Amino acid sequence: MRTFVALLLSASGNVAWPSTATATWSTTPYDLTPDQGDYTYYDTQKPQMAASVDGSKAIAVWVAPTNKIISRSAVISGSTSVWSDQVSISSPGYGERDDNPSLAISSDGTIAIAAWARTSTSGSSYSSGLKYSLGIKKGDSFTWMATSDVASDSMKDMSKSISNTLISISRDGSKATLIWSGCSASPCNSYIVQSASAIIGGGVASWGSIKTLFTSPTYSVEITGLNISDAGDKALASFYSYKDRVNLSSFSIINGNSADWGNPAQISTISYTANIALLNNGSAASAIWVDDSSPGSNYLYLSMGSISGNSIIWGNPSKFSDGDELVNPGAQIASSRSGGRALVSWLSYGKSGAPEYSLRARLGSITDKGSQWGDSVEIGRLPMGQSPTDLQARMSDDGAKGVVLWNRPNIKASPLLLEDNLSITPGVVSDIPGPTQGVAFLHPHLTLSADGTRSAALWVLTNGNVFWVNSSTSSIKYINSFQLTITSNGSGLVSSDPAGINCGVICKASFNENTTVNLAAIATPGYKFTGWSGACSGVAACSVTMTSNQGVTANFEKLPEVFWTLKVTRSPNAVITSEVAKINCGGKVRQCSGSVQQGTVLTLTAAPKVGYFTKIWKGCTSASGNSCNVLVGNSNM
């Protein structure tokens, strides 16, 4: 179990052990597009959201039908958010369209950067460029700077179109790296992946030269991930080439706004798109993907990447899912900012013939030397007719908490407790409430605060004709538990209500915070209960309220040895024996006796002659058939 020192250690040294978690989402999601003139085109425009490290500030961008990039920012408290008015952060001219936005925010939530593609049309010809704007937090909203080019040669080798963009920012907001893909000729018969880095200051970004990471003839390329180190001096990008269905990556050392990208390294072949994670110091990486190179073998694989300079070498992939488990594409991996931990979540089916989807997760510890993983845990089950999509996973900075989100038939989320022994305790699965006008939820996006106590979600809602951008925020409560330790002096049993304690000499159990535990003590034969010590005292009933770790001692005293003479009288047609009292009544002996210590439970056994049976016992504590049980010292004996 994990000791949450920073959050849960009291002054007296009582360590709370989280036992479950519940996310309380805002009852009514906030509609960021109340005016239908600003709804989003869901088919190509996925709204983007970013949040500050403490989860108290958030910002969202999307594309309006006016071809403008629209933004709103929020101040968040618990599950309540207050959103600013809509702001247009771009103004495309006649024949121009802005799309494919990406967004990042500094850790303190005071600097945001948005980048997007601008496509210009003139007759039958097209050209694309990259634009950006900086948002500076002023009061409860952002002021966006004028739109500028990413670089003076932003249209170089990008004459046709830009298909997707991703941007990341350093934690202090002083550096940014942007990556994009598109086709480099007209008509589109060659595809390219490019990147540029910037130094941010004074309300502007100073972009370095554009670097080409990868080119692919004929087949398109999709950007699948961009991770940068906390300081913004290292970056890892992943992309998927539809030629041969290959996952690739490239690593960069960044000095100021000059990025030195290494040669592309192959992660996997003949597979679905991979997801990547980079340690916060940029020293190691991991990748997860679904391999379907053999028919009917959708298995999940993991590979670790070792980094040297601007080169990354991926190790041999290892099978990550269970033996007979088939996995849907779209597995997710998230990494903690500190502690080198990673969380992988995926959706399996066909496991042991189960007619349902199983949402599963595994927790791992990652260093530049390798990784170690705990067992997979089921978070929930879903009917096969409701194929979930848009799976997402996030981790707190210390890797002690996480949250998983999925979509279908509506958006659901579950907080997770991530333990020191690499086990996972799933929290309560919650439906993120949605308004009644929609029939489908699309493109959800998830954030989690550094301490794991705040989460926000953004998605597109549609009734089939109109599309809205909605958001919901949540506060995540971790219900703590404390340890109750029972010690027995002497011989006796102690039990608890609620259940958990049922022991003799010593035992321990954890109970949720503020639970009242009632203890009962029963002495073994030859002993008597003399009272409690520790958290209880006296001989009356013991009740302990679990506001901290507690210890209780049950004291039992040995009784003086008292012996009784047990006399047994039998009928002439049976033999009666007992091992304890050394009784053997048979033959001509009609009456036998033996000395037995008080409190002893002994059994007398009758052996009737042939043709006879045991009709009745007298003086037994209990009797059945040929057996008589006697509690020595019982007043009824």
C-alpha positions in Angstrom: 0.0 0.0 0.0 1.2 3.5 -0.7 1.9 6.0 2.1 0.6 9.4 0.9 3.0 11.5 3.0 2.4 14.8 1.3 -1.3 14.7 1.5 -2.4 12.4 4.2 0.2 12.3 7.0 -1.0 14.0 10.1 1.1 15.7 12.8 0.8 12.7 15.0 2.2 10.4 12.4 -1.0 8.5 11.6 -0.9 7.4 8.0 -4.1 7.2 6.1 -4.5 4.4 3.5 -6.8 5.4 0.6 -9.4 2.7 0.1 -11.7 4.0 -2.6 -12.3 7.2 -4.7 -15.4 8.9 -6.0 -15.6 11.7 -8.6 -18.4 14.2 -8.3 -19.1 15.7 -11.7 -21.1 18.9 -12.2 -24.8 18.1 -12.3 -25.3 20.0 -15.6 -22.5 20.3 -18.1 -21.6 23.7 -19.3 -22.5 24.5 -23.0 -19.6 26.4 -24.4 -21.5 27.1 -27.6 -24.9 28.4 -26.6 -25.2 30.3 -29.9 -25.6 27.8 -32.7 -23.7 30.1 -34.9 -20.6 28.8 -33.1 -21.1 25.1 -33.0 -18.3 22.9 -34.2 -17.9 20.6 -37.2 -17.3 17.3 -35.3 -16.2 15.3 -38.2 -12.8 17.1 -38.6 -12.5 19.4 -35.6 -11.8 17.9 -32.2 -12.1 20.5 -29.5 -9.0 20.8 -27.4 -8.7 21.6 -23.7 -5.8 22.2 -21.3 -5.7 22.8 -17.6 -3.2 24.3 -15.0 -1.4 21.9 -12.7 -3.7 22.6 -9.8 -6.8 22.1 -11.9 -8.2 25.6 -11.0 -7.9 27.0 -14.5 -8.8 25.6 -17.9 -9.0 26.7 -21.5 -10.6 25.3 -24.6 -10.4 25.9 -28.3 -12.4 24.7 -31.3 -13.3 25.8 -34.8 -16.6 27.6 -35.6 -18.5 27.5 -38.9 -17.1 31.0 -39.5 -13.7 29.2 -40.0 -12.4 31.0 -36.9 -10.6 29.5 -33.9 -12.8 30.1 -30.8 -11.6 30.0 -27.2 -13.1 30.2 -23.7 -11.4 29.9 -20.4 -12.7 28.7 -17.0 -12.0 29.2 -13.3 -12.8 25.9 -11.5 -13.7 25.2 -7.9 -14.6 21.7 -7.0 -17.2 20.5 -9.6 -18.2 24.1 -10.4 -16.7 26.1 -13.3 -17.2 29.7 -14.4 -16.4 30.2 -18.1 -15.4 33.4 -19.8 -17.1 34.8 -22.9 -16.2 33.4 -26.3 -13.2 35.0 -27.9 -12.1 34.6 -31.6 -8.4 34.1 -31.6 -8.1 34.0 -35.4 -9.5 35.9 -38.3 -9.1 34.1 -41.6 -9.6 36.2 -44.7 -11.7 35.5 -47.8 -10.9 32.0 -49.2 -9.1 31.0 -46.0 -10.0 28.4 -43.4 -8.5 27.8 -40.0 -8.6 24.2 -38.7 -6.8 21.4 -36.8 -6.1 23.4 -33.7 -3.8 22.3 -30.9 -3.4 23.8 -27.4 -1.1 23.8 -24.4 -0.9 25.7 -21.1 1.8 26.4 -18.6 1.7 24.7 -15.2 0.5 27.8 -13.4 -2.2 28.4 -16.0 -1.0 31.9 -16.9 0.3 31.3 -20.4 -1.4 29.4 -23.2 -0.4 28.8 -26.8 -2.7 27.6 -29.6 -1.5 26.6 -33.1 -3.5 25.7 -36.1 -3.4 25.2 -39.9 -4.6 27.9 -42.2 -5.7 26.7 -45.7 -5.9 29.2 -48.5 -7.9 28.6 -51.6 -7.4 30.3 -54.9 -9.3 28.8 -57.8 -8.4 25.1 -57.9 -5.1 25.5 -56.0 -4.6 25.2 -52.3 -1.8 26.1 -49.9 -1.4 25.7 -46.1 0.5 27.5 -43.4 0.8 27.3 -39.6 -0.5 30.1 -37.4 -0.2 30.5 -33.6 -1.4 32.9 -30.9 -0.3 33.3 -27.3 -2.9 33.7 -24.5 -1.9 35.7 -21.4 -4.0 35.2 -18.3 -5.5 38.5 -17.0 -7.9 38.2 -14.2 -10.3 35.4 -14.8 -9.8 35.2 -18.6 -7.1 35.1 -21.3 -6.1 37.9 -23.6 -5.0 36.5 -26.9 -2.1 38.1 -28.8 -2.4 38.8 -32.6 -2.2 35.8 -34.9 1.3 35.2 -36.3 3.1 32.8 -38.5 4.9 29.9 -36.8 7.9 30.8 -38.9 8.7 32.8 -42.0 9.0 29.7 -44.0 5.9 28.1 -42.5 4.6 27.1 -46.0 7.8 25.5 -47.1 7.2 22.1 -48.6 3.6 22.2 -47.4 1.9 23.5 -50.5 -1.1 21.2 -50.3 -2.5 20.7 -46.8 -1.7 20.2 -43.1 -3.7 17.3 -41.7 -3.0 17.4 -37.9 -1.0 19.4 -35.4 0.2 18.8 -31.8 1.8 21.4 -29.5 3.4 21.0 -26.0 4.8 23.7 -23.7 7.4 23.6 -20.9 6.0 23.7 -17.3 7.1 27.3 -16.9 5.7 28.4 -20.2 9.0 29.6 -21.6 9.4 27.0 -24.4 7.1 25.3 -26.9 7.4 22.6 -29.5 5.0 22.1 -32.4 4.7 19.1 -34.7 2.5 18.6 -37.8 1.9 16.4 -40.8 0.6 16.9 -44.3 1.3 16.4 -47.9 4.2 18.2 -49.5 3.1 18.3 -53.1 0.0 18.8 -55.2 -1.6 16.4 -55.9 -0.9 14.7 -52.6 1.6 12.0 -53.5 4.2 12.6 -50.8 3.6 13.1 -47.1 5.8 14.8 -44.5 6.2 15.2 -40.7 7.8 18.5 -39.6 8.4 20.4 -36.3 9.4 23.8 -35.0 10.4 25.0 -31.5 10.0 28.4 -29.9 11.1 30.6 -27.0 8.2 32.4 -25.4 8.5 35.8 -23.8 7.1 39.3 -23.9 3.8 38.1 -25.4 5.5 36.5 -28.5 7.0 33.2 -29.5 10.3 33.3 -31.3 10.3 30.2 -33.6 13.3 28.4 -34.8 13.7 26.9 -38.2 11.4 24.1 -39.4 12.9 20.6 -39.2 11.7 17.6 -41.3 11.4 14.4 -39.3 10.0 12.0 -41.8 8.8 11.7 -45.4 6.7 9.0 -47.0 5.8 8.7 -50.6 2.2 7.9 -51.5 1.0 6.9 -48.1 -0.3 9.4 -45.5 1.3 9.9 -42.1 -0.6 10.7 -38.8 0.9 12.4 -35.8 0.1 10.2 -32.7 2.0 11.8 -29.9 4.2 14.6 -28.7 5.8 14.6 -25.2 8.3 17.2 -23.9 10.4 17.2 -20.8 9.5 19.6 -17.9 12.2 22.0 -18.9 11.2 21.9 -22.6 14.7 20.9 -23.6 13.8 17.4 -24.9 11.0 16.1 -27.0 9.6 12.8 -28.2 7.3 12.6 -31.2 5.5 9.5 -32.6 3.8 9.1 -35.9 2.1 6.4 -37.9 2.9 5.6 -41.5 0.0 3.9 -43.3 2.6 2.4 -45.6 3.2 -1.0 -44.0 1.3 0.2 -41.0 4.4 1.2 -39.1 4.7 3.2 -35.8 7.8 5.5 -35.7 9.3 8.0 -33.3 11.9 10.7 -33.2 13.7 12.2 -30.3 15.1 15.8 -30.1 17.5 17.8 -28.0 16.3 21.4 -27.9 18.6 24.3 -27.3 16.6 27.6 -27.1 14.4 27.4 -30.2 16.8 25.2 -32.1 15.8 21.5 -32.2 18.1 18.7 -33.2 15.8 15.8 -34.2 17.3 12.3 -34.5 16.5 9.8 -37.2 13.1 8.1 -37.1 13.2 4.9 -35.0 10.7 2.1 -35.6 8.5 1.1 -32.7 6.3 -1.6 -34.3 5.2 -3.0 -37.7 1.9 -4.2 -38.9 -0.1 -2.8 -36.0 -2.5 -0.1 -35.0 -1.4 3.3 -33.9 0.8 3.4 -30.8 0.7 5.7 -27.7 3.9 6.9 -26.1 5.0 8.3 -22.7 8.2 10.1 -21.8 9.7 10.4 -18.3 9.6 14.0 -17.2 13.4 14.3 -17.4 13.5 12.9 -20.9 15.7 9.9 -19.9 13.4 7.0 -21.0 10.2 6.3 -22.9 7.6 3.6 -23.3 5.1 2.8 -26.0 2.0 0.6 -26.2 0.1 -0.7 -29.2 -2.2 -3.4 -30.5 -0.6 -5.9 -32.9 -2.7 -7.7 -35.4 0.0 -9.1 -37.7 -1.7 -12.5 -37.4 -5.4 -13.1 -38.1 -7.5 -13.1 -34.9 -4.5 -12.0 -32.7 -5.2 -8.5 -31.5 -2.7 -8.6 -28.7 -1.4 -5.7 -26.7 2.4 -5.1 -26.8 4.8 -2.8 -24.8 8.2 -1.6 -25.7 10.7 0.4 -23.7 12.8 3.1 -25.4 16.4 3.9 -24.3 17.7 7.4 -25.1 21.2 8.5 -25.9 21.7 12.0 -27.3 19.0 12.6 -29.9 18.6 8.9 -30.6 16.1 6.5 -29.2 16.3 2.7 -29.5 13.2 0.7 -28.8 13.7 -2.7 -27.1 12.1 -5.9 -28.1 8.3 -5.7 -27.6 6.8 -7.8 -24.9 3.2 -9.1 -24.8 1.3 -7.0 -22.3 -2.2 -8.4 -22.4 -3.2 -11.8 -20.9 -2.8 -15.0 -22.9 -6.4 -15.4 -24.4 -7.2 -11.7 -24.2 -8.0 -9.8 -27.5 -7.6 -6.0 -27.4 -9.4 -3.2 -29.1 -7.2 -0.6 -30.8 -6.7 2.6 -28.9 -4.9 1.5 -25.7 -3.6 4.4 -23.7 -0.5 5.0 -21.6 0.1 7.9 -19.2 3.1 8.7 -17.1 3.6 10.5 -13.8 5.7 13.7 -13.6 7.8 12.2 -10.8 8.6 8.8 -9.5 8.8 7.1 -13.0 5.4 5.5 -13.0 3.1 4.6 -15.9 -0.5 3.7 -16.3 -1.8 1.6 -19.2 -5.5 1.1 -19.9 -7.1 -0.9 -22.6 -10.4 -2.6 -23.7 -10.3 -6.4 -24.1 -12.8 -8.8 -25.4 -13.0 -12.6 -25.9 -11.2 -13.3 -22.6 -12.2 -16.8 -21.5 -15.2 -16.6 -23.8 -16.7 -13.6 -21.9 -19.6 -12.0 -23.9 -18.6 -8.5 -22.7 -15.9 -5.9 -23.0 -13.5 -5.7 -20.1 -11.9 -2.3 -19.4 -8.6 -3.1 -17.8 -5.5 -1.3 -16.5 -1.9 -2.0 -15.3 0.5 0.1 -13.3 4.2 0.1 -13.9 7.5 1.5 -12.6 9.8 2.8 -15.3 13.5 3.8 -15.2 16.1 4.2 -17.8 17.1 0.6 -17.0 13.7 -1.0 -17.7 10.3 -1.4 -16.3 8.3 -3.6 -13.8 4.5 -4.0 -14.0 1.8 -5.1 -11.6 -1.1 -7.4 -12.5 -3.9 -6.2 -14.7 -7.1 -5.0 -13.0 -10.6 -4.9 -14.3 -12.2 -1.4 -14.0 -15.5 -2.3 -15.5 -17.5 -4.4 -17.9 -19.6 -3.3 -20.9 -22.0 -5.2 -23.2 -20.6 -6.2 -26.5 -23.2 -4.1 -28.3 -21.7 -0.9 -26.8 -18.2 -0.8 -28.2 -16.5 1.9 -26.1 -14.4 4.5 -27.9 -12.1 7.4 -27.0 -10.4 5.7 -24.1 -8.2 8.1 -22.2 -5.9 7.8 -19.1 -4.3 10.4 -16.9 -2.0 10.3 -13.8 -1.3 12.6 -10.9 2.2 14.1 -10.7 3.3 11.6 -8.0 1.8 8.6 -9.8 -0.4 7.8 -6.7 -3.7 8.5 -8.4 -5.2 8.3 -11.9 -8.4 8.5 -13.8 -9.7 6.7 -16.9 -12.4 8.0 -19.3 -14.3 6.2 -22.0 -17.2 6.9 -24.3 -20.3 4.8 -25.1 -23.1 5.0 -24.9 -22.3 8.1 -22.8 -19.1 9.4 -21.2 -18.0 7.6 -18.1 -15.0 7.9 -15.9 -13.4 6.1 -12.9 -10.7 7.5 -10.6 -8.0 5.0 -9.6 -5.8 4.5 -6.6 -2.3 3.5 -7.6 -0.4 1.6 -4.9 3.3 1.2 -4.0 3.1 -2.5 -4.8 1.9 -1.7 -8.4 -1.6 -2.8 -7.7 -4.7 -0.7 -8.7 -7.8 -0.1 -6.7 -10.6 1.2 -9.1 -12.9 3.9 -7.7 -16.5 4.4 -8.4 -17.5 4.5 -12.1 -19.4 7.7 -12.8 -21.6 8.8 -15.7 -20.6 12.3 -16.7 -24.1 14.0 -16.9 -25.2 15.2 -20.3 -28.0 17.5 -21.5 -31.1 16.0 -23.1 -30.8 17.6 -26.5 -28.0 15.3 -27.6 -28.1 11.7 -28.9 -24.3 11.1 -29.2 -21.1 12.2 -27.4 -18.0 12.7 -29.6 -14.3 13.4 -29.1 -14.0 13.7 -25.3 -10.9 15.2 -23.9 -9.7 14.7 -20.3 -7.5 16.6 -17.8 -6.3 15.7 -14.3 -4.7 18.0 -11.7 -1.3 17.3 -10.4 -2.6 16.1 -7.0 -5.3 14.0 -8.7 -8.2 15.7 -6.9 -9.7 17.7 -9.9 -10.6 16.5 -13.4 -12.3 18.2 -16.3 -13.8 16.8 -19.5 -14.6 18.4 -22.8 -16.7 16.8 -25.6 -18.9 17.4 -28.6 -22.6 16.7 -28.3 -24.8 16.2 -31.3 -28.4 15.5 -32.1 -27.4 14.4 -35.6 -27.8 17.9 -37.1 -26.3 20.4 -34.8 -23.1 20.1 -32.8 -22.3 21.7 -29.4 -19.1 21.8 -27.3 -19.8 20.9 -23.7 -17.7 20.6 -20.6 -18.0 19.2 -17.1 -15.7 19.4 -14.1 -15.3 17.1 -11.1 -13.8 17.0 -7.6 -12.4 13.6 -6.7 -12.7 12.5 -3.1 -10.4 9.8 -1.8 -11.9 8.0 1.1 -9.1 7.3 3.6 -8.8 4.2 5.8 -6.8 3.6 8.9 -5.4 0.5 10.4 -6.7 -1.1 13.6 -4.3 -3.5 15.4 -5.5 -6.0 17.9 -3.2 -7.6 20.5 -4.3 -10.4 22.9 -2.7 -10.9 26.3 -3.6 -14.5 27.3 -5.9 -16.7 25.3 -9.1 -15.5 23.7 -10.7 -14.4 20.4 -11.6 -10.8 19.3 -14.1 -10.1 16.5 -15.4 -6.9 15.0 -18.5 -5.3 13.6 -18.2 -4.4 10.8 -16.2 -7.5 9.9 -12.5 -7.4 9.5 -11.1 -8.5 12.9 -11.4 -12.2 13.8 -8.3 -13.2 15.5 -6.4 -14.7 18.5 -2.9 -13.4 19.3 -2.6 -10.4 17.0 -4.2 -9.2 13.8 -4.7 -6.1 11.7 -7.5 -4.7 9.5 -8.2 -1.4 7.7 -11.4 0.5 8.1 -12.7 3.7 6.3 -12.1 7.0 8.0 -14.7 7.8 10.7 -16.0 4.2 10.8 -17.1 3.1 14.3 -15.7 -0.4 15.0 -17.3 -2.5 17.7 -15.1 -5.2 19.3 -16.2 -8.3 21.2 -13.9 -10.5 23.3 -14.5 -14.2 24.1 -12.1 -16.1 26.4 -11.0 -19.6 25.5 -11.8 -22.4 28.1 -9.6 -22.0 31.2 -9.4 -18.2 30.8 -11.6 -15.2 31.5 -11.7 -11.8 29.9 -10.4 -9.1 32.3 -10.7 -5.9 30.2 -9.4 -3.7 27.4 -6.4 -1.4 27.2 -5.1 0.9 24.5 -7.9 2.7 22.6 -10.5 1.2 25.0 -10.5 0.5 28.7 -12.6 -1.4 31.2 -14.6 -4.5 30.7 -17.6 -2.9 28.9 -18.1 -3.1 25.1 -15.3 -1.5 23.1 -16.1 0.9 20.3 -13.3 2.6 18.3 -13.9 5.5 15.8 -11.3 5.3 13.1 -9.9 8.9 12.8 -6.4 7.6 13.0 -4.5 4.3 13.3 -5.6 2.6 16.5 -4.4 -0.1 18.7 -6.5 -2.2 21.2 -5.3 -4.9 23.6 -7.7 -7.6 24.9 -6.5 -9.0 28.2 -7.4 -12.6 29.3 -6.5 -14.2 32.6 -5.9 -17.8 33.1 -8.3 -19.4 35.6 -7.1 -21.6 38.5 -7.0 -25.2 37.5 -10.2 -27.0 38.8 -10.8 -30.6 38.1 -14.1 -32.4 38.1 -14.8 -36.1 38.5 -16.9 -37.3 35.5 -19.0 -40.3 36.3 -20.4 -42.4 33.4 -23.1 -45.0 33.9 -24.0 -47.3 31.0 -26.6 -49.8 30.1 -25.4 -53.4 29.8 -25.8 -53.4 26.0 -23.1 -50.8 25.0 -19.5 -49.8 25.6 -18.8 -46.1 26.3 -15.4 -44.5 25.8 -13.7 -41.2 25.9 -10.0 -40.4 25.1 -9.9 -37.2 27.1 -11.0 -38.7 30.4 -9.5 -42.1 29.8 -12.9 -43.7 30.2 -13.6 -47.2 28.9 -16.8 -48.6 30.3 -17.4 -52.1 29.0 -17.6 -55.8 30.0 -18.8 -56.2 33.6 -18.1 -52.6 34.5 -21.4 -50.6 34.6 -20.0 -47.3 36.0 -16.7 -45.5 35.2 -15.1 -42.2 36.2 -12.3 -39.9 35.2 -10.7 -36.6 36.3 -11.2 -33.7 33.8 -10.2 -30.0 34.0 -13.0 -27.4 34.2 -13.8 -25.9 30.8 -12.8 -29.0 28.8 -15.2 -30.1 26.1 -15.0 -33.9 25.8 -16.9 -36.4 23.7 -18.3 -39.7 25.0 -18.9 -42.3 22.3 -21.3 -45.3 22.6 -20.8 -48.6 20.8 -24.1 -50.6 21.1 -24.1 -54.4 20.8 -25.4 -55.9 17.6 -29.2 -55.5 17.5 -29.2 -52.5 19.8 -29.1 -48.7 19.3 -28.5 -45.6 21.4 -31.9 -44.4 22.6 -31.1 -41.6 25.0 -28.3 -39.7 26.7 -28.6 -37.9 30.0 -26.4 -35.1 31.4 -24.9 -34.2 28.0 -24.3 -30.6 27.0 -25.4 -31.8 23.5 -25.9 -35.2 22.0 -26.5 -36.8 18.7 -26.7 -40.5 17.9 -23.8 -42.4 19.5 -22.0 -39.2 20.6 -22.4 -37.1 23.8 -20.6 -33.8 24.2 -19.9 -32.5 27.7 -18.7 -29.1 28.8 -17.0 -29.9 32.1 -18.2 -27.6 34.9 -21.5 -26.8 33.2 -24.2 -26.5 35.8 -26.4 -28.9 33.7 -23.7 -31.6 33.6 
